[in-house]
């Protein structure tokens, strides 16, 4: 048997040693935010104006907002929103129009309701410039839990919860990063059959008979300056006004909204994928299957999704080859 030359073995060992040094040197700790082998658990990493923003716990101030320029000296806490060891309950970081928006609690809410309830905030990266945005609703215990933060034409669209007539309702809000009227409610979903007090911003609705779970807006998608979303089992669109917010589907049960070149795609009833031309309010089936489809997403001109094909492949990743030829089109 031919023996492996010793010098070759030596060269391999040297190569492995050099490679290990290069790998180690490629990984650089930016800052040990919570020393002594404890974890600061950085999360929600977000790029805004060339700086990294994230949420971390230094063991002294709780989970708060931080920023970093990639150096230890430039990695600092932006603001201790809940003073002391309490968490700021920061979530939904989103960079829109040069501003970083997010949801966070405040001391007044913490004292009355606990830390789980949040308001809309913004930051310019300074302590003084990290502030809660006033939305014109005077009751501090209203308009809680900002969600579905979405950029539309340089502004922020989002949802919040409201108590109208003693009941919990979903409200649509917009913000340009300034206090009211720059941040304000523009529509509240109210069932006509309910006993809620009427509001100028009411958007009447009736839920689909097949709508399940909590009825709240979801699946926000911006297509050429118009917001599309799912609510109460139907597809809706909005231009940022109550009058311009309306249901545009009659029979579909959409989910997993995404778009390619201005065409909106979604999963209907969990088993079919539809494409729509929002400007014409028409739709056609792209793909139908007996197995459940989920997680539809657009990446570089391709549509990916997951599908559970029982007794075939199980739950795996798939992509679409968009069909050519005649389309069966129907009105939304």
C-alpha positions, -999 to 999 in steps of 0.1 A, spaced: 0 0 0 13 34 -9 22 55 21 10 91 24 42 113 23 50 128 57 56 162 42 21 162 27 6 154 60 26 183 75 13 207 48 -23 196 56 -18 202 93 -4 237 86 -32 244 62 -58 234 87 -41 256 114 -40 286 91 -77 281 81 -88 279 117 -70 311 125 -87 328 95 -121 315 106 -116 327 142 -103 361 130 -134 365 108 -157 365 138 -154 397 158 -173 404 190 -188 439 187 -195 443 224 -201 421 254 -233 439 264 -240 416 294 -206 404 307 -194 374 326 -208 348 302 -243 360 306 -264 366 274 -279 400 264 -300 381 238 -299 407 209 -330 405 188 -350 423 161 -319 435 143 -329 464 120 -310 487 96 -320 524 98 -300 552 82 -268 531 82 -270 521 119 -280 488 134 -309 490 159 -318 460 181 -333 451 215 -310 437 242 -308 432 280 -276 445 297 -287 430 330 -293 465 345 -320 481 324 -341 452 311 -348 446 274 -344 480 258 -336 496 224 -299 497 214 -279 509 184 -245 501 169 -221 515 143 -201 482 145 -177 494 172 -178 487 209 -178 525 217 -207 530 192 -228 502 206 -250 519 232 -285 518 247 -307 544 229 -331 549 258 -342 532 290 -380 534 281 -391 518 314 -365 531 339 -347 505 360 -347 467 354 -382 466 338 -385 457 301 -396 483 275 -416 456 257 -402 468 224 -414 451 192 -421 456 155 -391 477 146 -396 492 111 -376 518 92 -399 541 71 -390 574 55 -358 579 74 -375 572 108 -374 541 129 -409 532 143 -416 506 169 -441 496 196 -431 500 232 -447 504 266 -446 535 289 -445 539 327 -482 551 328 -494 520 310 -472 497 331 -485 512 363 -522 506 352 -521 475 330 -487 459 333 -460 458 306 -477 439 279 -496 468 264 -478 491 240 -480 524 221 -464 537 189 -429 552 193 -402 566 170 -365 573 173 -338 593 156 -311 574 175 -309 599 204 -324 596 239 -343 629 235 -355 619 200 -369 586 212 -405 595 219 -441 581 221 -462 595 192 -495 611 202 -523 599 180 -551 623 191 -569 597 213 -568 613 247 -574 582 268 -539 568 274 -554 533 278 -569 533 243 -551 526 209 -529 498 224 -509 471 208 -497 487 175 -493 459 149 -490 453 111 -465 482 107 -462 487 69 -446 515 48 -469 531 22 -457 561 1 -432 571 28 -457 570 56 -465 543 82 -498 524 82 -506 502 112 -534 488 133 -544 493 169 -571 481 193 -599 505 203 -628 502 228 -659 515 210 -692 514 229 -676 491 254 -664 466 228 -630 459 214 -626 470 178 -597 472 153 -586 506 141 -565 517 111 -539 544 117 -513 563 97 -482 582 109 -456 605 93 -435 604 124 -450 635 141 -477 638 167 -514 642 159 -526 650 132 -494 635 117 -503 603 136 -540 596 137 -568 571 134 -585 571 100 -609 541 103 -625 519 129 -641 486 119 -676 484 133 -704 459 126 -736 477 116 -756 453 137 -737 461 169 -747 486 195 -714 506 192 -716 543 193 -712 557 157 -679 574 148 -670 596 118 -643 571 111 -665 540 111 -659 513 84 -689 489 85 -682 452 80 -698 418 84 -674 389 90 -673 359 66 -692 329 78 -660 310 75 -639 335 94 -623 318 123 -603 330 154 -599 366 164 -612 390 137 -583 415 132 -566 430 102 -536 410 90 -514 403 59 -506 439 51 -491 445 16 -483 477 -1 -488 476 -39 -480 508 -57 -492 531 -29 -523 512 -20 -526 490 12 -540 455 8 -549 433 37 -571 406 51 -599 413 75 -629 392 87 -623 366 61 -621 389 31 -596 409 10 -596 447 16 -578 477 3 -572 512 17 -558 546 5 -555 559 41 -590 572 45 -622 557 59 -641 563 26 -612 547 6 -611 516 28 -633 489 14 -638 452 10 -629 440 -26 -636 403 -24 -670 386 -22 -663 349 -20 -625 345 -14 -608 336 19 -573 350 13 -541 345 33 -503 349 28 -506 380 6 -476 388 -15 -470 405 -49 -449 404 -80 -447 434 -103 -480 449 -91 -499 416 -92 -513 404 -59 -510 367 -51 -526 349 -21 -536 315 -8 -574 310 -9 -589 287 17 -555 272 23 -556 250 -8 -554 273 -39 -532 302 -51 -549 331 -68 -535 360 -87 -553 393 -89 -552 425 -109 -562 450 -81 -569 478 -105 -595 457 -123 -608 439 -93 -605 405 -110 -587 373 -100 -578 339 -115 -566 306 -101 -529 299 -105 -527 266 -88 -552 243 -70 -544 213 -48 -561 191 -23 -532 196 2 -528 227 24 -505 255 11 -489 280 34 -461 306 37 -464 320 2 -436 345 -4 -421 363 -34 -383 362 -38 -365 376 -69 -394 370 -92 -403 335 -79 -431 324 -56 -421 300 -29 -445 282 -6 -447 252 17 -472 223 11 -480 192 31 -485 164 6 -495 135 28 -481 101 18 -460 118 -10 -433 141 4 -448 154 36 -445 191 44 -418 205 21 -407 237 2 -420 243 -33 -418 270 -59 -442 281 -87 -437 279 -124 -463 304 -134 -486 290 -161 -490 305 -195 -522 305 -217 -558 311 -210 -568 323 -175 -602 318 -159 -610 352 -146 -637 362 -122 -647 394 -104 -636 399 -68 
